[in-house]
């Protein structure tokens, strides 16, 4: 379900439904975040911990596809 202004959505996905967001779960999101920055990838959402148990960042490819890269972490209380 699409929710306008939801804090988990990257800025480009805050309007009516459009585009694609792919989620890739990895063992070491910190390493891939460092690689993404080093290679100059556009970062739509900086690396951060989410209370629901995910450490993630979101990048965007030149065609506009968003890619969320995440690693499971313990949930916040």
N, C-alpha and C positions, 0 to 999 in steps of 0.2 A: 504494500500500500504506500502510495506517495504522500508525503507530508511536507508541505511548504515550510522552509526554514528549519528543517530538522538538523540538529548540530552534527550529525554523523555524515551529512552529505557535503561533498566538495562544492565550492562556490558555483561551478558551472552546471550543477544539477539541482539548483534550488527553485527553478521554475516548473512549468508543466512537464510531465514525463517526456524525456528524449534522451538519446545517447545510450552509452553502455558503461557499466561499472563492473569490472571483473575483479574478483577477490582471489588472491593466491595466498595460501597458508604455507609458511616456511618455518624451518627450525630456528633461524637466526635473522630476525628482521633488522637488527642493528647493523649487521654486516652488509645486508642488501641496501639499507638506507645509505650507508657510507659509500657503497659502490655507485648508487644512483646519483648522489651529490658529486662524487668525483668525476663521473661521466657527463655531468651537466644536464641531467634529466630535470624537466620541470616538476616541481613539487607542489601539488595542490593543497595537501594537508601535511604539515610537518609531523615527524615521528612523535607519537604520544601514547600514553597508557589510557585505556578506556576502563571505566568502572565495571563494565560487564565482562571483563576478562580477556582483553585483547590489547596487544601493543601493535600499533599500525602506523603506516603512512600511506598517502595516496599520491600517485604520479599520473601524468597525462601524456599520451603519445602524440606525435604531430598530427594524427588524423582526428584527435579529440577523444579517444577512448581513455577512460579513467581506469587505472589499475591500483587496487588496494592490496598492499602487501602486509601480512600480519602474522603474528606468533601468539598462540594462546598464553595467557598469564593468569595467576589467581585473581578471582573477582574481588572487588572492594566490598567492605562490610556494608 
